[in-house]
Amino acid sequence: MLDTTSARDGSGAASELVIDLGAVRRNYLSLQERLGKTECAAAVKADAYGTGADKVAPALFEAGCRTFFVATVDEAIAVRKILPDCRIAVLNGLLAGTEQVFPEHDLIPVINDLEQIARIREMCVSADRALPAMLHIDTGMNRLGLSPSDMDRVARDPDVLTGPDWLYAISHLASGDDPDNPENAAQLARFAEQRGRLKRPMQASLANSAGIFLGPDYHLDLARPGFALYGGRVEDGKPSPMEPVVRLRARILQVRTVRAGDSVGYGGTYTVTEDARIATVAVGYADGYLRCLSGKGVACIGDRRLPVVGRVSMDMLAVDVSQVDPTEVHPGGYIELLGPHYTVNDAADDAGTIGYEILTALGHRYTRRYIEAASGES
């Protein structure tokens, strides 16, 4: 168990974000086992969902991952610097002005429209070789990818795709975390139909984290999990089958007795009904602890869950520690705000959002500590 009662590390850090690389690896291997012969890639966009791509991507590579997905060219270049021997695909596509970056850093654009197809073809002519690319087909998200009218054009003129080395045709599930939603099967069927119109062989990728759990029909040749790697749930409203990866703990700045009838924090939104001990903790919304968790969040000492009371402010929040022995709660000690007893998913439920937002919001004021805990350790 993390030390929540003392702060003898001498770092002076106000708060600490602990990332368990062992859990990341085990989550990856668990997903790969579920996928069988289907390759398991990894989404490490948004700095590996806030956990630090510079540490997480190499850990995933050590676990066997060889294909990585990021959102932007800058993210791809950063991952390339630490992983010279892997495939890195850029989901935002081949934007104008980035043409030289892709071959220079051996990156793979995910092509999202006809203009980008023309751009990658010109690049292949200039390079005098077939450059790698992936073709994104929209099957219902109406976000990125070739539209039905774009696909009509491709079907009429298959030579439009001549030039690149098309590694995969990909699409993205809109409702994978709702396994009973008929749109999942509809997207799978649309994807198969549109792939059949390409007139050339391409491997296929559809499943995100949630899609992996929809069953083998969705696995195809490559799956692209992201959130599940970091402990996120794969079905809306149900516990996550994955190991938690992050623990957030923060120093207690002060503990005071607040008398019955007095209020705590900005606006006096919380009034103490009987004498209480209130700990002021060094985390706030500037650290990515969402303000909407005011009066809803939970802090933990050991396995004891304690309420966050009053408004979360920029640098601090308040926790009612009345039920904890005073010897366990003192200035300079630590209290846990995210971990196995109150997960990213739990915080998301209380905040009325999704775990993705909780995880990626975690800022950079924390001291980050990477550990290699064995399965079941906390």
C-alpha positions in Angstrom: 0.0 0.0 0.0 1.2 3.5 -0.7 2.4 5.4 2.3 -0.4 7.9 3.1 0.8 8.9 6.5 4.3 10.3 6.0 6.3 12.3 3.5 10.0 11.5 4.2 11.1 11.5 0.6 12.5 15.1 0.9 11.3 16.1 -2.5 9.0 18.9 -1.4 6.5 17.8 -4.0 2.9 18.9 -3.3 1.5 15.9 -5.1 2.6 12.7 -6.8 1.2 10.8 -9.8 2.2 7.1 -9.7 2.1 5.2 -13.0 2.4 1.4 -12.8 4.2 0.3 -16.0 3.8 -3.3 -14.9 0.0 -2.9 -15.0 0.2 -1.3 -18.5 2.2 -4.3 -19.8 -0.2 -6.8 -18.2 -3.2 -4.9 -19.6 -1.6 -5.1 -23.1 -0.9 -8.8 -22.8 -4.4 -9.5 -21.5 -5.9 -7.7 -24.6 -3.5 -9.5 -26.9 -4.5 -12.9 -25.4 -8.2 -12.0 -25.9 -7.4 -11.1 -29.6 -5.7 -14.4 -30.3 -4.0 -14.1 -33.7 -5.1 -10.5 -34.3 -2.3 -8.0 -33.8 -2.8 -5.7 -30.8 -1.6 -2.2 -31.4 -1.6 0.6 -28.9 -3.0 4.2 -28.9 -0.5 6.4 -27.1 -1.9 9.7 -28.2 -2.4 12.6 -25.8 0.9 11.7 -24.1 -0.3 8.1 -23.6 -3.6 9.3 -22.2 -1.8 11.5 -19.7 0.5 8.8 -18.3 3.7 9.8 -20.2 4.4 8.3 -23.6 8.1 8.5 -23.1 7.8 5.8 -20.4 4.7 4.0 -21.5 5.5 3.4 -25.2 8.8 1.6 -24.4 7.0 -0.5 -21.8 4.4 -1.5 -24.4 7.1 -2.2 -26.9 8.8 -4.5 -24.3 5.4 -6.3 -24.0 5.4 -7.0 -27.7 3.6 -4.1 -29.2 4.9 -3.1 -32.6 2.3 -0.7 -34.0 1.4 2.6 -32.3 -1.3 5.2 -33.0 -1.0 8.9 -32.2 -3.1 11.9 -33.1 -0.6 14.4 -34.3 2.7 14.6 -36.2 4.4 16.1 -33.1 3.3 13.2 -31.0 4.6 10.8 -33.7 8.0 12.4 -33.9 8.3 12.2 -30.1 7.5 8.5 -30.1 9.9 7.8 -33.0 12.8 9.3 -31.0 12.3 6.7 -28.3 11.2 3.8 -30.5 13.2 3.5 -33.7 11.9 0.1 -34.7 8.1 0.2 -34.7 5.2 1.4 -36.9 3.7 4.8 -35.9 0.4 5.9 -37.5 -0.9 9.4 -37.3 -4.7 9.5 -37.0 -5.1 13.2 -37.9 -3.8 12.4 -41.4 -1.6 13.9 -44.0 -2.2 17.7 -43.5 -0.8 20.2 -46.0 2.7 21.2 -45.1 3.6 17.9 -43.4 4.5 16.0 -46.5 8.2 15.8 -45.8 7.8 14.9 -42.1 6.3 11.5 -42.8 9.2 9.9 -44.8 11.8 11.8 -42.8 10.6 10.1 -39.6 9.2 6.9 -41.1 5.7 7.7 -40.1 2.4 6.4 -41.5 -0.4 8.8 -42.4 -4.0 7.7 -41.8 -5.6 9.1 -45.0 -9.0 10.7 -44.3 -10.2 12.2 -47.6 -9.7 12.4 -51.3 -7.4 15.4 -51.1 -5.1 13.4 -48.8 -5.1 10.5 -51.2 -3.9 12.8 -54.0 -1.2 14.2 -51.6 0.2 10.8 -50.7 0.2 9.7 -54.3 2.3 12.8 -55.2 4.6 12.0 -52.4 5.1 8.4 -53.7 5.9 9.8 -57.2 8.5 12.3 -55.7 10.0 9.5 -53.6 9.9 7.0 -56.4 8.6 4.4 -54.0 5.4 3.2 -52.4 5.1 5.0 -49.1 3.1 3.3 -46.3 -0.4 4.6 -45.5 -3.7 3.6 -44.0 -7.1 4.4 -45.4 -9.7 5.6 -43.0 -13.3 4.8 -44.1 -16.1 6.5 -42.2 -18.8 4.0 -41.3 -21.0 6.2 -39.0 -18.9 8.5 -36.8 -19.1 11.4 -39.3 -15.9 12.7 -37.9 -12.8 11.6 -40.0 -12.5 9.2 -42.9 -13.7 8.8 -46.5 -17.4 9.6 -46.7 -19.8 7.4 -48.7 -19.5 9.8 -51.6 -15.7 9.6 -51.4 -16.0 5.8 -51.5 -18.3 6.1 -54.6 -15.5 7.9 -56.3 -12.9 5.3 -55.3 -15.2 2.5 -56.4 -15.7 4.1 -59.8 -12.0 4.7 -60.3 -9.9 2.2 -58.4 -6.7 3.8 -59.8 -7.3 6.6 -57.4 -5.6 4.4 -54.8 -2.6 3.6 -57.0 0.8 4.5 -55.5 0.9 4.0 -51.8 1.5 0.8 -49.9 -1.9 0.5 -48.2 -1.2 -1.3 -45.0 -4.8 -1.2 -43.5 -8.3 0.0 -44.2 -9.5 1.3 -40.8 -12.7 2.6 -39.3 -13.9 3.6 -35.8 -16.8 2.4 -33.7 -19.1 5.1 -32.4 -20.8 3.0 -29.7 -18.4 0.1 -28.9 -18.8 0.7 -25.1 -22.6 -0.1 -25.5 -22.5 -3.7 -26.6 -26.3 -3.9 -27.1 -26.3 -1.0 -29.5 -27.3 -2.2 -33.0 -25.1 0.5 -34.5 -22.0 -1.7 -33.7 -23.2 -4.5 -36.1 -24.3 -1.9 -38.6 -20.9 -0.3 -38.7 -19.2 -3.7 -39.0 -21.4 -4.5 -42.0 -20.8 -1.1 -43.6 -17.1 -1.5 -43.2 -17.1 -4.9 -44.8 -19.2 -3.6 -47.7 -17.0 -0.6 -48.3 -13.8 -2.7 -48.1 -15.3 -4.9 -50.8 -15.4 -1.8 -53.1 -11.7 -1.1 -52.8 -10.7 -3.6 -55.6 -7.4 -4.2 -53.9 -6.4 -6.3 -50.9 -6.0 -4.4 -47.6 -5.9 -5.7 -44.1 -8.5 -4.3 -41.8 -8.8 -2.6 -38.4 -12.0 -1.6 -36.6 -11.8 -2.5 -32.9 -10.9 0.1 -30.3 -10.7 -0.9 -26.6 -14.4 -1.6 -26.3 -14.5 -3.2 -29.7 -12.2 -5.9 -28.6 -14.8 -7.1 -26.1 -17.5 -7.2 -28.7 -16.1 -10.5 -30.0 -14.0 -12.0 -32.7 -16.1 -10.6 -35.6 -14.8 -7.2 -34.7 -11.2 -8.1 -34.3 -10.2 -8.4 -37.9 -6.4 -8.0 -38.5 -5.5 -5.3 -36.1 -7.0 -3.8 -32.9 -6.2 -0.4 -31.6 -6.9 -0.2 -27.8 -6.2 2.9 -25.9 -8.1 3.6 -22.7 -8.2 -0.1 -21.6 -4.4 -0.1 -21.6 -4.5 2.6 -18.9 -7.1 0.8 -16.7 -10.2 2.3 -18.4 -13.6 0.6 -18.6 -14.7 -1.0 -21.8 -18.4 -1.1 -21.2 -20.4 1.9 -20.1 -21.6 1.7 -16.5 -19.7 -1.5 -15.6 -16.5 -2.1 -13.7 -13.3 -2.2 -15.7 -11.8 -5.7 -16.4 -8.4 -4.0 -16.6 -5.8 -3.3 -13.9 -5.7 0.3 -12.6 -2.6 2.1 -13.8 -2.5 5.4 -12.0 -2.6 6.5 -8.4 -2.8 10.2 -7.5 -1.8 11.1 -4.0 -1.3 14.6 -2.5 0.1 16.2 0.5 -2.0 17.4 3.4 -1.3 21.1 4.0 -3.3 21.6 7.1 -5.8 19.9 9.4 -8.2 22.0 11.4 -11.3 21.5 13.5 -14.3 23.2 12.0 -17.2 23.9 14.3 -20.8 23.0 13.6 -22.5 25.6 11.5 -19.3 26.9 9.9 -18.7 26.5 6.1 -15.8 25.3 4.1 -14.3 26.8 0.9 -15.4 29.3 -1.6 -19.0 30.3 -1.6 -19.7 28.5 1.6 -21.4 25.7 -0.3 -20.7 23.1 2.4 -21.7 23.7 6.0 -20.5 21.4 8.8 -23.4 20.0 10.7 -21.3 18.9 13.6 -17.7 19.5 14.7 -15.4 18.0 12.1 -11.8 17.7 11.2 -11.1 19.0 7.7 -7.8 18.4 5.8 -6.8 20.9 3.2 -5.0 19.0 0.4 -2.6 20.3 -2.2 -4.5 19.4 -5.4 -6.9 21.6 -7.3 -8.4 22.2 -10.8 -5.0 23.6 -12.0 -3.7 20.0 -11.5 -6.6 18.5 -13.5 -8.7 17.5 -10.6 -12.0 18.6 -12.0 -13.9 21.4 -10.3 -17.2 19.5 -10.9 -16.0 16.9 -8.3 -16.7 19.5 -5.6 -18.7 17.8 -3.0 -18.7 14.6 -5.0 -15.2 13.3 -5.1 -13.6 10.8 -2.7 -10.2 10.6 -1.0 -8.8 7.5 0.5 -6.5 6.6 3.4 -5.9 2.9 3.1 -9.2 1.4 2.1 -11.3 4.1 3.9 -13.2 6.4 1.6 -13.5 10.0 2.7 -15.6 12.8 1.2 -14.3 15.8 -0.7 -16.3 18.7 0.7 -16.8 22.2 -0.4 -15.6 23.6 -3.7 -12.4 22.4 -5.4 -10.2 25.5 -5.9 -7.3 26.1 -8.1 -4.6 24.6 -5.9 -6.5 23.0 -3.1 -9.4 20.9 -2.0 -10.9 19.9 1.4 -11.5 16.4 2.8 -13.5 15.5 5.8 -11.1 13.3 7.9 -13.2 13.2 11.0 -13.5 9.4 10.9 -9.8 8.8 10.7 -7.5 8.5 13.8 -5.8 11.9 14.1 -2.4 10.2 14.2 -2.9 9.1 10.6 -3.6 12.6 9.2 -1.1 15.4 9.6 0.4 18.2 7.6 3.0 16.8 5.1 1.4 13.4 5.0 -0.2 12.0 1.9 -3.8 11.2 1.0 -4.9 9.3 -2.1 -7.3 10.9 -4.6 -7.2 8.2 -7.3 -6.2 4.6 -7.0 -7.6 1.1 -6.6 -10.2 2.2 -4.0 -11.4 5.2 -6.0 -10.5 4.7 -9.7 -10.4 7.0 -12.7 -13.7 5.4 -13.7 -15.3 6.1 -10.3 -14.2 9.7 -10.4 -15.7 10.0 -13.9 -19.0 8.7 -12.7 -19.1 11.2 -9.9 -18.1 14.0 -12.2 -20.7 13.1 -14.8 -18.0 12.6 -17.5 -15.9 9.7 -18.9 -12.7 8.3 -17.6 -10.8 9.6 -20.6 -11.3 13.1 -19.5 -10.2 12.4 -15.9 -7.1 10.7 -17.1 -6.0 13.1 -19.8 -6.8 16.1 -17.6 -4.1 15.2 -15.0 -1.6 18.0 -15.3 2.2 18.3 -15.1 2.5 19.9 -11.6 2.7 16.4 -10.1 5.9 14.6 -9.4 5.6 11.5 -11.6 6.9 8.2 -10.3 7.0 5.1 -12.4 6.8 1.7 -10.7 6.9 -1.9 -11.7 4.3 -3.4 -9.3 3.5 -7.1 -9.6 0.0 -8.2 -10.3 -2.2 -7.6 -7.2 0.2 -5.2 -5.5 -1.1 -1.9 -4.4 
